[in-house]
């Protein structure tokens, strides 16, 4: 499967919003994604196939040296081919150089996503009871810390 990881631009937004609606009960809208384009703390990336179609995408917000992963989603037909891993690897390599930690929330029942994050060295750091709606469910907080040598 051939694709490139590229920064999100405006042309990607309708496809990403459609992917959000397929994957999540409270999806990000086109307006929310567009705001991210102009948010200097946000870095959204896309796995783009040769024909311009989107196989997956991910979003990160950085606040000083803290990284918050907003979302990661891959088209159902493209799953289990390493697309999410390629997206997450970008953030982990950035984090290893620039961040104290990367963190995210995930539904307690989302075992594929939890397995993905564990593979990338994220550890379960706590629960947010009732964090998600539709259906109501606890969030697992998963965090990967990066240890930097003192200068
Ligand atoms: N069951 C168990 N483990 C899984 C899995 C599944 N269905 N899907 C991924 N994993 C784990 C495996 O360890 C896998 O490594 P392996 O294939 O060598 O066994 C590893 O994650 C990497 O998988 P990868 O192919 O990179 O993931 P993907 O491109 O299929 O995307 C998701 C994974 C979770 C992003 C995808 O299933 C998805 O979009 N789900 C719906 C949206 C979602 O839940 N996003 C997360 C919100 S927090």
Backbone and ligand atoms as CSV (ligand in chain L), in Angstrom:
chain,resi,resn,atom,element,x,y,z
A,1,UNK,N,N,0.850,-1.196,0.000
A,1,UNK,CA,C,0.000,0.000,0.000
A,1,UNK,C,C,0.890,1.253,0.000
A,2,UNK,N,N,0.778,2.075,-1.044
A,2,UNK,CA,C,1.644,3.251,-1.147
A,2,UNK,C,C,0.913,4.493,-0.635
A,3,UNK,N,N,1.577,5.227,0.226
A,3,UNK,CA,C,1.018,6.502,0.690
A,3,UNK,C,C,2.156,7.361,1.211
A,4,UNK,N,N,1.849,8.652,1.354
A,4,UNK,CA,C,2.811,9.582,1.945
A,4,UNK,C,C,2.168,10.252,3.144
A,5,UNK,N,N,2.969,10.534,4.150
A,5,UNK,CA,C,2.474,11.316,5.284
A,5,UNK,C,C,2.763,12.784,4.972
A,6,UNK,N,N,1.702,13.584,4.894
A,6,UNK,CA,C,1.846,15.000,4.543
A,6,UNK,C,C,1.066,15.838,5.556
A,7,UNK,N,N,1.427,17.120,5.697
A,7,UNK,CA,C,0.635,17.981,6.580
A,7,UNK,C,C,-0.786,18.136,6.030
A,8,UNK,N,N,-1.767,18.219,6.912
A,8,UNK,CA,C,-3.148,18.467,6.475
A,8,UNK,C,C,-3.235,19.832,5.804
A,9,UNK,N,N,-3.930,19.879,4.660
A,9,UNK,CA,C,-4.263,21.177,4.075
A,9,UNK,C,C,-5.770,21.221,3.803
A,10,UNK,N,N,-6.209,22.376,3.312
A,10,UNK,CA,C,-7.657,22.583,3.184
A,10,UNK,C,C,-8.318,21.521,2.296
A,11,UNK,N,N,-7.603,21.055,1.273
A,11,UNK,CA,C,-8.206,20.102,0.328
A,11,UNK,C,C,-8.533,18.763,0.994
A,12,UNK,N,N,-7.887,18.471,2.122
A,12,UNK,CA,C,-8.117,17.185,2.795
A,12,UNK,C,C,-9.374,17.193,3.671
A,13,UNK,N,N,-9.867,18.395,3.994
A,13,UNK,CA,C,-10.839,18.502,5.087
A,13,UNK,C,C,-12.154,17.750,4.844
A,14,UNK,N,N,-12.768,17.830,3.643
A,14,UNK,CA,C,-14.024,17.075,3.475
A,14,UNK,C,C,-13.841,15.573,3.698
A,15,UNK,N,N,-12.745,15.005,3.194
A,15,UNK,CA,C,-12.504,13.563,3.376
A,15,UNK,C,C,-12.232,13.215,4.836
A,16,UNK,N,N,-11.507,14.092,5.527
A,16,UNK,CA,C,-11.221,13.804,6.946
A,16,UNK,C,C,-12.515,13.877,7.762
A,17,UNK,N,N,-13.358,14.854,7.455
A,17,UNK,CA,C,-14.630,14.980,8.183
A,17,UNK,C,C,-15.495,13.739,7.936
A,18,UNK,N,N,-15.462,13.198,6.707
A,18,UNK,CA,C,-16.225,11.977,6.406
A,18,UNK,C,C,-15.674,10.796,7.205
A,19,UNK,N,N,-14.349,10.706,7.295
A,19,UNK,CA,C,-13.710,9.633,8.078
A,19,UNK,C,C,-14.084,9.772,9.560
A,20,UNK,N,N,-14.092,11.001,10.053
A,20,UNK,CA,C,-14.507,11.239,11.442
A,20,UNK,C,C,-15.930,10.720,11.674
A,21,UNK,N,N,-16.837,11.018,10.736
A,21,UNK,CA,C,-18.235,10.590,10.905
A,21,UNK,C,C,-18.353,9.065,10.889
A,22,UNK,N,N,-17.504,8.409,10.071
A,22,UNK,CA,C,-17.519,6.938,10.030
A,22,UNK,C,C,-17.023,6.337,11.340
A,23,UNK,N,N,-16.043,7.007,11.961
A,23,UNK,CA,C,-15.329,6.375,13.086
A,23,UNK,C,C,-15.860,6.769,14.462
A,24,UNK,N,N,-16.432,7.967,14.596
A,24,UNK,CA,C,-16.712,8.480,15.939
A,24,UNK,C,C,-18.149,8.972,16.065
A,25,UNK,N,N,-18.724,8.793,17.252
A,25,UNK,CA,C,-20.111,9.217,17.473
A,25,UNK,C,C,-20.208,10.722,17.716
A,26,UNK,N,N,-19.112,11.361,18.088
A,26,UNK,CA,C,-19.102,12.835,18.195
A,26,UNK,C,C,-17.946,13.343,17.327
A,27,UNK,N,N,-18.158,13.311,15.990
A,27,UNK,CA,C,-17.040,13.593,15.070
A,27,UNK,C,C,-16.617,15.051,15.056
A,28,UNK,N,N,-15.350,15.280,14.723
A,28,UNK,CA,C,-14.892,16.633,14.425
A,28,UNK,C,C,-15.569,17.085,13.128
A,29,UNK,N,N,-16.011,18.328,13.110
A,29,UNK,CA,C,-16.671,18.874,11.921
A,29,UNK,C,C,-15.631,19.538,11.014
A,30,UNK,N,N,-16.071,19.881,9.803
A,30,UNK,CA,C,-15.168,20.585,8.890
A,30,UNK,C,C,-14.684,21.890,9.515
A,31,UNK,N,N,-15.568,22.603,10.224
A,31,UNK,CA,C,-15.160,23.870,10.862
A,31,UNK,C,C,-14.082,23.653,11.911
A,32,UNK,N,N,-14.226,22.599,12.703
A,32,UNK,CA,C,-13.211,22.317,13.730
A,32,UNK,C,C,-11.871,21.996,13.082
A,33,UNK,N,N,-11.930,21.230,11.985
A,33,UNK,CA,C,-10.680,20.880,11.289
A,33,UNK,C,C,-10.054,22.118,10.664
A,34,UNK,N,N,-10.909,22.989,10.143
A,34,UNK,CA,C,-10.388,24.214,9.531
A,34,UNK,C,C,-9.718,25.110,10.587
A,35,UNK,N,N,-10.310,25.176,11.769
A,35,UNK,CA,C,-9.681,25.949,12.853
A,35,UNK,C,C,-8.274,25.422,13.138
A,36,UNK,N,N,-8.122,24.095,13.054
A,36,UNK,CA,C,-6.808,23.498,13.340
A,36,UNK,C,C,-5.753,23.951,12.330
A,37,UNK,N,N,-6.202,24.268,11.105
A,37,UNK,CA,C,-5.244,24.747,10.086
A,37,UNK,C,C,-4.574,26.049,10.518
A,38,UNK,N,N,-5.325,26.847,11.283
A,38,UNK,CA,C,-4.834,28.179,11.649
A,38,UNK,C,C,-4.362,28.244,13.096
A,39,UNK,N,N,-4.314,27.095,13.751
A,39,UNK,CA,C,-3.925,27.027,15.159
A,39,UNK,C,C,-2.429,26.697,15.215
A,40,UNK,N,N,-1.628,27.640,15.700
A,40,UNK,CA,C,-0.178,27.443,15.675
A,40,UNK,C,C,0.253,26.327,16.624
A,41,UNK,N,N,-0.628,25.920,17.552
A,41,UNK,CA,C,-0.281,24.817,18.451
A,41,UNK,C,C,-0.658,23.457,17.869
A,42,UNK,N,N,-1.349,23.453,16.731
A,42,UNK,CA,C,-1.863,22.197,16.174
A,42,UNK,C,C,-0.998,21.714,15.023
A,43,UNK,N,N,-0.816,20.389,14.959
A,43,UNK,CA,C,-0.111,19.791,13.826
A,43,UNK,C,C,-0.902,18.559,13.399
A,44,UNK,N,N,-1.651,18.697,12.309
A,44,UNK,CA,C,-2.468,17.595,11.801
A,44,UNK,C,C,-1.787,17.013,10.577
A,45,UNK,N,N,-1.758,15.701,10.497
A,45,UNK,CA,C,-1.067,15.027,9.391
A,45,UNK,C,C,-1.984,13.977,8.766
A,46,UNK,N,N,-1.687,13.671,7.503
A,46,UNK,CA,C,-2.578,12.848,6.697
A,46,UNK,C,C,-1.747,11.781,5.982
A,47,UNK,N,N,-2.291,10.559,5.888
A,47,UNK,CA,C,-1.695,9.529,5.024
A,47,UNK,C,C,-2.456,9.573,3.708
A,48,UNK,N,N,-1.761,10.051,2.669
A,48,UNK,CA,C,-2.412,10.325,1.383
A,48,UNK,C,C,-1.950,9.298,0.357
A,49,UNK,N,N,-2.914,8.637,-0.300
A,49,UNK,CA,C,-2.584,7.677,-1.360
A,49,UNK,C,C,-2.232,8.438,-2.634
A,50,UNK,N,N,-1.692,7.699,-3.612
A,50,UNK,CA,C,-1.231,8.332,-4.855
A,50,UNK,C,C,-2.343,9.076,-5.573
A,51,UNK,N,N,-3.583,8.564,-5.477
A,51,UNK,CA,C,-4.707,9.207,-6.177
A,51,UNK,C,C,-5.318,10.356,-5.365
A,52,UNK,N,N,-4.662,10.730,-4.274
A,52,UNK,CA,C,-5.145,11.866,-3.477
A,52,UNK,C,C,-6.141,11.468,-2.406
A,53,UNK,N,N,-6.567,10.196,-2.392
A,53,UNK,CA,C,-7.510,9.788,-1.347
A,53,UNK,C,C,-6.768,9.640,-0.016
A,54,UNK,N,N,-7.538,9.775,1.051
A,54,UNK,CA,C,-6.946,9.774,2.386
A,54,UNK,C,C,-7.167,8.433,3.051
A,55,UNK,N,N,-6.074,7.810,3.499
A,55,UNK,CA,C,-6.181,6.515,4.172
A,55,UNK,C,C,-6.333,6.693,5.678
A,56,UNK,N,N,-5.816,7.802,6.200
A,56,UNK,CA,C,-5.910,8.026,7.632
A,56,UNK,C,C,-5.398,9.403,7.967
A,57,UNK,N,N,-5.639,9.788,9.209
A,57,UNK,CA,C,-5.133,11.095,9.629
A,57,UNK,C,C,-4.943,11.101,11.138
A,58,UNK,N,N,-4.193,12.093,11.620
A,58,UNK,CA,C,-3.986,12.232,13.057
A,58,UNK,C,C,-3.805,13.705,13.388
A,59,UNK,N,N,-4.144,14.053,14.629
A,59,UNK,CA,C,-4.037,15.442,15.067
A,59,UNK,C,C,-3.328,15.539,16.405
A,60,UNK,N,N,-2.472,16.551,16.524
A,60,UNK,CA,C,-1.691,16.780,17.747
A,60,UNK,C,C,-1.775,18.253,18.122
A,61,UNK,N,N,-1.915,18.523,19.407
A,61,UNK,CA,C,-1.739,19.887,19.924
A,61,UNK,C,C,-0.530,19.900,20.839
A,62,UNK,N,N,0.296,20.917,20.710
A,62,UNK,CA,C,1.482,21.038,21.560
A,62,UNK,C,C,1.346,22.297,22.410
A,63,UNK,N,N,1.492,22.125,23.717
A,63,UNK,CA,C,1.474,23.260,24.634
A,63,UNK,C,C,2.802,23.233,25.385
A,64,UNK,N,N,3.667,24.185,25.051
A,64,UNK,CA,C,5.049,24.221,25.532
A,64,UNK,C,C,5.718,22.869,25.215
A,65,UNK,N,N,5.988,22.045,26.230
A,65,UNK,CA,C,6.632,20.757,25.918
A,65,UNK,C,C,5.694,19.571,26.182
A,66,UNK,N,N,4.382,19.839,26.099
A,66,UNK,CA,C,3.400,18.779,26.324
A,66,UNK,C,C,2.637,18.509,25.030
A,67,UNK,N,N,2.547,17.251,24.632
A,67,UNK,CA,C,1.857,16.894,23.388
A,67,UNK,C,C,0.567,16.152,23.677
A,68,UNK,N,N,-0.532,16.655,23.110
A,68,UNK,CA,C,-1.851,16.055,23.294
A,68,UNK,C,C,-2.339,15.543,21.943
A,69,UNK,N,N,-2.452,14.232,21.796
A,69,UNK,CA,C,-2.961,13.661,20.546
A,69,UNK,C,C,-4.487,13.715,20.592
A,70,UNK,N,N,-5.063,14.422,19.614
A,70,UNK,CA,C,-6.515,14.622,19.596
A,70,UNK,C,C,-7.225,13.406,19.023
A,71,UNK,N,N,-6.694,12.894,17.930
A,71,UNK,CA,C,-7.401,11.846,17.220
A,71,UNK,C,C,-6.466,11.117,16.305
A,72,UNK,N,N,-6.855,9.882,16.018
A,72,UNK,CA,C,-6.156,9.140,14.968
A,72,UNK,C,C,-7.185,8.177,14.397
A,73,UNK,N,N,-7.299,8.160,13.090
A,73,UNK,CA,C,-8.297,7.288,12.464
A,73,UNK,C,C,-7.802,6.851,11.093
A,74,UNK,N,N,-8.132,5.608,10.764
A,74,UNK,CA,C,-7.727,5.015,9.488
A,74,UNK,C,C,-8.986,4.430,8.831
A,75,UNK,N,N,-9.117,4.599,7.520
A,75,UNK,CA,C,-10.225,4.020,6.761
A,75,UNK,C,C,-10.295,2.530,7.044
A,76,UNK,N,N,-11.520,2.030,7.185
A,76,UNK,CA,C,-11.676,0.618,7.555
A,76,UNK,C,C,-10.927,-0.309,6.580
A,77,UNK,N,N,-11.029,-0.028,5.274
A,77,UNK,CA,C,-10.418,-0.909,4.271
A,77,UNK,C,C,-8.893,-0.868,4.305
A,78,UNK,N,N,-8.335,0.152,4.957
A,78,UNK,CA,C,-6.865,0.308,4.976
A,78,UNK,C,C,-6.243,-0.117,6.301
A,79,UNK,N,N,-7.070,-0.646,7.207
A,79,UNK,CA,C,-6.535,-0.974,8.547
A,79,UNK,C,C,-5.640,-2.207,8.527
A,80,UNK,N,N,-4.814,-2.294,9.545
A,80,UNK,CA,C,-3.852,-3.401,9.741
A,80,UNK,C,C,-2.788,-3.449,8.646
A,81,UNK,N,N,-2.487,-2.288,8.089
A,81,UNK,CA,C,-1.381,-2.183,7.142
A,81,UNK,C,C,-0.346,-1.169,7.608
A,82,UNK,N,N,-0.417,-0.789,8.885
A,82,UNK,CA,C,0.629,0.078,9.414
A,82,UNK,C,C,0.409,1.569,9.216
A,83,UNK,N,N,-0.782,1.974,8.746
A,83,UNK,CA,C,-1.006,3.411,8.495
A,83,UNK,C,C,-1.016,4.195,9.819
A,84,UNK,N,N,-1.769,3.713,10.808
A,84,UNK,CA,C,-1.788,4.407,12.100
A,84,UNK,C,C,-0.387,4.431,12.713
A,85,UNK,N,N,0.344,3.348,12.543
A,85,UNK,CA,C,1.715,3.303,13.074
A,85,UNK,C,C,2.579,4.374,12.420
A,86,UNK,N,N,2.426,4.541,11.102
A,86,UNK,CA,C,3.232,5.550,10.399
A,86,UNK,C,C,2.892,6.955,10.906
A,87,UNK,N,N,1.611,7.201,11.168
A,87,UNK,CA,C,1.192,8.519,11.678
A,87,UNK,C,C,1.739,8.742,13.089
A,88,UNK,N,N,1.574,7.734,13.931
A,88,UNK,CA,C,2.007,7.863,15.327
A,88,UNK,C,C,3.524,7.984,15.432
A,89,UNK,N,N,4.212,7.315,14.525
A,89,UNK,CA,C,5.673,7.366,14.530
A,89,UNK,C,C,6.178,8.800,14.308
A,90,UNK,N,N,5.461,9.561,13.478
A,90,UNK,CA,C,5.848,10.962,13.254
A,90,UNK,C,C,5.804,11.726,14.588
A,91,UNK,N,N,4.721,11.553,15.328
A,91,UNK,CA,C,4.584,12.282,16.592
A,91,UNK,C,C,5.585,11.782,17.641
A,92,UNK,N,N,5.848,10.473,17.644
A,92,UNK,CA,C,6.799,9.950,18.644
A,92,UNK,C,C,8.218,10.428,18.356
A,93,UNK,N,N,8.583,10.505,17.067
A,93,UNK,CA,C,9.931,11.001,16.753
A,93,UNK,C,C,10.039,12.484,17.083
A,94,UNK,N,N,8.969,13.240,16.814
A,94,UNK,CA,C,8.945,14.652,17.207
A,94,UNK,C,C,9.036,14.766,18.733
A,95,UNK,N,N,8.283,13.913,19.416
A,95,UNK,CA,C,8.242,13.962,20.874
A,95,UNK,C,C,9.577,13.637,21.505
A,96,UNK,N,N,10.273,12.668,20.919
A,96,UNK,CA,C,11.555,12.246,21.502
A,96,UNK,C,C,12.546,13.400,21.538
A,97,UNK,N,N,12.408,14.338,20.610
A,97,UNK,CA,C,13.328,15.471,20.542
A,97,UNK,C,C,12.771,16.688,21.281
A,98,UNK,N,N,11.464,16.884,21.221
A,98,UNK,CA,C,10.891,18.172,21.620
A,98,UNK,C,C,9.962,18.163,22.826
A,99,UNK,N,N,9.490,16.995,23.242
A,99,UNK,CA,C,8.420,16.986,24.238
A,99,UNK,C,C,8.823,16.246,25.514
A,100,UNK,N,N,8.193,16.623,26.618
A,100,UNK,CA,C,8.337,15.866,27.860
A,100,UNK,C,C,7.478,14.609,27.802
A,101,UNK,N,N,6.296,14.735,27.179
A,101,UNK,CA,C,5.427,13.560,27.061
A,101,UNK,C,C,4.411,13.760,25.953
A,102,UNK,N,N,3.869,12.651,25.488
A,102,UNK,CA,C,2.683,12.626,24.625
A,102,UNK,C,C,1.582,11.948,25.417
A,103,UNK,N,N,0.365,12.478,25.326
A,103,UNK,CA,C,-0.732,11.853,26.053
A,103,UNK,C,C,-1.997,11.887,25.210
A,104,UNK,N,N,-2.950,11.031,25.553
A,104,UNK,CA,C,-4.219,10.965,24.825
A,104,UNK,C,C,-5.256,10.238,25.679
A,105,UNK,N,N,-6.501,10.371,25.250
A,105,UNK,CA,C,-7.589,9.597,25.864
A,105,UNK,C,C,-8.133,8.610,24.837
A,106,UNK,N,N,-8.576,7.473,25.321
A,106,UNK,CA,C,-9.147,6.452,24.431
A,106,UNK,C,C,-10.268,5.734,25.193
A,107,UNK,N,N,-11.329,5.373,24.438
A,107,UNK,CA,C,-12.412,4.624,25.088
A,107,UNK,C,C,-11.872,3.316,25.669
A,108,UNK,N,N,-12.343,3.016,26.883
A,108,UNK,CA,C,-11.883,1.819,27.587
A,108,UNK,C,C,-12.088,0.553,26.760
A,109,UNK,N,N,-13.153,0.537,25.928
A,109,UNK,CA,C,-13.470,-0.667,25.142
A,109,UNK,C,C,-12.718,-0.719,23.808
A,110,UNK,N,N,-11.944,0.318,23.487
A,110,UNK,CA,C,-11.295,0.386,22.161
A,110,UNK,C,C,-9.961,-0.358,22.187
A,111,UNK,N,N,-10.080,-1.688,22.195
A,111,UNK,CA,C,-8.883,-2.506,22.366
A,111,UNK,C,C,-7.892,-2.393,21.206
A,112,UNK,N,N,-8.358,-2.261,19.933
A,112,UNK,CA,C,-7.374,-2.057,18.858
A,112,UNK,C,C,-6.511,-0.820,19.095
A,113,UNK,N,N,-7.152,0.293,19.463
A,113,UNK,CA,C,-6.393,1.534,19.668
A,113,UNK,C,C,-5.466,1.398,20.883
A,114,UNK,N,N,-5.948,0.777,21.954
A,114,UNK,CA,C,-5.103,0.616,23.148
A,114,UNK,C,C,-3.881,-0.245,22.803
A,115,UNK,N,N,-4.110,-1.299,21.987
A,115,UNK,CA,C,-2.977,-2.149,21.570
A,115,UNK,C,C,-1.982,-1.343,20.743
A,116,UNK,N,N,-2.506,-0.498,19.847
A,116,UNK,CA,C,-1.630,0.355,19.022
A,116,UNK,C,C,-0.777,1.254,19.914
A,117,UNK,N,N,-1.400,1.930,20.880
A,117,UNK,CA,C,-0.649,2.874,21.718
A,117,UNK,C,C,0.364,2.137,22.594
A,118,UNK,N,N,-0.027,0.960,23.085
A,118,UNK,CA,C,0.930,0.202,23.917
A,118,UNK,C,C,2.150,-0.200,23.093
A,119,UNK,N,N,1.904,-0.541,21.823
A,119,UNK,CA,C,3.019,-0.910,20.948
A,119,UNK,C,C,4.009,0.243,20.810
A,120,UNK,N,N,3.494,1.474,20.904
A,120,UNK,CA,C,4.347,2.660,20.786
A,120,UNK,C,C,4.813,3.184,22.140
A,121,UNK,N,N,4.720,2.355,23.175
A,121,UNK,CA,C,5.308,2.716,24.455
A,121,UNK,C,C,4.433,3.581,25.345
A,122,UNK,N,N,3.153,3.742,24.985
A,122,UNK,CA,C,2.241,4.479,25.869
A,122,UNK,C,C,1.807,3.546,26.997
A,123,UNK,N,N,1.683,4.128,28.197
A,123,UNK,CA,C,1.235,3.340,29.340
A,123,UNK,C,C,-0.055,3.919,29.893
A,124,UNK,N,N,-0.888,3.048,30.444
A,124,UNK,CA,C,-2.145,3.525,31.019
A,124,UNK,C,C,-1.814,4.334,32.264
A,125,UNK,N,N,-2.282,5.600,32.274
A,125,UNK,CA,C,-1.885,6.528,33.343
A,125,UNK,C,C,-3.068,6.924,34.213
A,126,UNK,N,N,-4.262,6.421,33.911
A,126,UNK,CA,C,-5.419,6.758,34.736
A,126,UNK,C,C,-6.692,6.658,33.923
A,127,UNK,N,N,-7.814,6.959,34.601
A,127,UNK,CA,C,-9.129,6.892,33.963
A,127,UNK,C,C,-9.831,8.232,34.114
A,128,UNK,N,N,-10.618,8.631,33.106
A,128,UNK,CA,C,-11.554,9.739,33.285
A,128,UNK,C,C,-12.955,9.130,33.233
A,129,UNK,N,N,-13.578,8.952,34.416
A,129,UNK,CA,C,-14.880,8.276,34.446
A,129,UNK,C,C,-15.927,9.064,33.651
A,130,UNK,N,N,-16.670,8.356,32.812
A,130,UNK,CA,C,-17.775,8.960,32.063
A,130,UNK,C,C,-17.362,10.043,31.091
A,131,UNK,N,N,-16.136,10.038,30.625
A,131,UNK,CA,C,-15.590,11.107,29.771
A,131,UNK,C,C,-16.305,11.172,28.425
A,132,UNK,N,N,-16.655,10.010,27.864
A,132,UNK,CA,C,-17.266,9.976,26.528
A,132,UNK,C,C,-18.788,9.901,26.622
A,133,UNK,N,N,-19.460,10.471,25.619
A,133,UNK,CA,C,-20.905,10.353,25.463
A,133,UNK,C,C,-21.192,9.491,24.240
A,134,UNK,N,N,-22.454,9.046,24.142
A,134,UNK,CA,C,-22.945,8.332,22.938
A,134,UNK,C,C,-22.062,7.176,22.522
A,135,UNK,N,N,-21.946,6.097,23.221
A,135,UNK,CA,C,-22.461,5.863,24.565
A,135,UNK,C,C,-21.485,6.397,25.618
A,136,UNK,N,N,-22.059,6.665,26.800
A,136,UNK,CA,C,-21.226,7.111,27.911
A,136,UNK,C,C,-20.214,6.010,28.252
A,137,UNK,N,N,-18.970,6.406,28.422
A,137,UNK,CA,C,-17.927,5.409,28.700
A,137,UNK,C,C,-16.727,6.108,29.329
A,138,UNK,N,N,-15.996,5.374,30.127
A,138,UNK,CA,C,-14.774,5.926,30.719
A,138,UNK,C,C,-13.701,6.077,29.646
A,139,UNK,N,N,-12.832,7.073,29.832
A,139,UNK,CA,C,-11.635,7.203,29.005
A,139,UNK,C,C,-10.453,6.640,29.781
A,140,UNK,N,N,-9.605,5.924,29.065
A,140,UNK,CA,C,-8.300,5.556,29.610
A,140,UNK,C,C,-7.325,6.644,29.156
A,141,UNK,N,N,-6.571,7.193,30.095
A,141,UNK,CA,C,-5.518,8.154,29.746
A,141,UNK,C,C,-4.255,7.350,29.481
A,142,UNK,N,N,-3.653,7.566,28.309
A,142,UNK,CA,C,-2.415,6.850,27.982
A,142,UNK,C,C,-1.313,7.858,27.687
A,143,UNK,N,N,-0.162,7.630,28.273
A,143,UNK,CA,C,0.930,8.607,28.206
A,143,UNK,C,C,2.246,7.917,27.891
A,144,UNK,N,N,3.033,8.568,27.061
A,144,UNK,CA,C,4.420,8.138,26.850
A,144,UNK,C,C,5.319,9.297,27.242
A,145,UNK,N,N,6.192,9.047,28.202
A,145,UNK,CA,C,7.127,10.093,28.632
A,145,UNK,C,C,8.429,9.969,27.862
A,146,UNK,N,N,9.038,11.126,27.608
A,146,UNK,CA,C,10.346,11.150,26.946
A,146,UNK,C,C,11.357,11.714,27.934
A,147,UNK,N,N,12.442,11.016,28.059
A,147,UNK,CA,C,13.459,11.452,29.028
A,147,UNK,C,C,14.622,12.054,28.269
A,148,UNK,N,N,14.907,13.293,28.581
A,148,UNK,CA,C,15.992,13.991,27.892
A,148,UNK,C,C,17.181,14.130,28.831
A,149,UNK,N,N,18.352,13.996,28.264
A,149,UNK,CA,C,19.575,14.233,29.041
A,149,UNK,C,C,19.659,15.715,29.384
A,150,UNK,N,N,20.085,16.017,30.587
A,150,UNK,CA,C,20.305,17.423,30.943
A,150,UNK,C,C,21.433,17.980,30.083
A,151,UNK,N,N,21.320,19.245,29.624
A,151,UNK,CA,C,22.368,19.798,28.747
A,151,UNK,C,C,23.681,19.955,29.491
L,1,LIG,N1,N,-6.875,-5.619,17.132
L,1,LIG,C1,C,-5.769,-5.739,17.896
L,1,LIG,N2,N,-4.673,-4.938,17.752
L,1,LIG,C2,C,-4.713,-4.004,16.795
L,1,LIG,C3,C,-5.837,-3.831,15.952
L,1,LIG,C4,C,-6.947,-4.682,16.144
L,1,LIG,N3,N,-8.060,-4.590,15.391
L,1,LIG,N4,N,-5.592,-2.796,15.109
L,1,LIG,C5,C,-4.346,-2.359,15.390
L,1,LIG,N5,N,-3.819,-3.093,16.419
L,1,LIG,C6,C,-2.499,-2.917,17.043
L,1,LIG,C7,C,-1.583,-4.073,16.680
L,1,LIG,O1,O,-0.626,-4.191,17.708
L,1,LIG,C8,C,-0.946,-3.564,15.407
L,1,LIG,O2,O,0.274,-4.156,15.107
L,1,LIG,P1,P,0.286,-5.511,14.198
L,1,LIG,O3,O,-0.584,-5.248,12.985
L,1,LIG,O4,O,1.732,-5.682,13.874
L,1,LIG,O5,O,-0.285,-6.577,15.064
L,1,LIG,C9,C,-0.696,-2.133,15.769
L,1,LIG,O6,O,-1.866,-1.735,16.500
L,1,LIG,C10,C,-0.490,-1.205,14.579
L,1,LIG,O7,O,-1.582,-1.336,13.673
L,1,LIG,P2,P,-1.758,-0.376,12.411
L,1,LIG,O8,O,-1.945,-1.236,11.190
L,1,LIG,O9,O,-0.684,0.643,12.378
L,1,LIG,O10,O,-3.145,0.340,12.815
L,1,LIG,P3,P,-4.313,0.762,11.808
L,1,LIG,O11,O,-3.764,1.535,10.661
L,1,LIG,O12,O,-5.145,-0.429,11.508
L,1,LIG,O13,O,-5.160,1.786,12.732
L,1,LIG,C11,C,-6.740,2.374,14.463
L,1,LIG,C12,C,-5.539,1.479,14.082
L,1,LIG,C13,C,-7.065,2.112,15.946
L,1,LIG,C14,C,-6.385,3.837,14.282
L,1,LIG,C15,C,-7.936,1.963,13.546
L,1,LIG,O14,O,-8.421,0.696,13.942
L,1,LIG,C16,C,-9.085,2.965,13.554
L,1,LIG,O15,O,-9.099,3.945,12.803
L,1,LIG,N6,N,-10.097,2.727,14.413
L,1,LIG,C17,C,-11.268,3.598,14.483
L,1,LIG,C18,C,-10.919,4.960,15.038
L,1,LIG,C19,C,-10.335,4.866,16.431
L,1,LIG,O16,O,-10.809,4.136,17.270
L,1,LIG,N7,N,-9.296,5.667,16.684
L,1,LIG,C20,C,-8.634,5.756,17.974
L,1,LIG,C21,C,-9.312,6.801,18.793
L,1,LIG,S1,S,-8.464,7.102,20.334
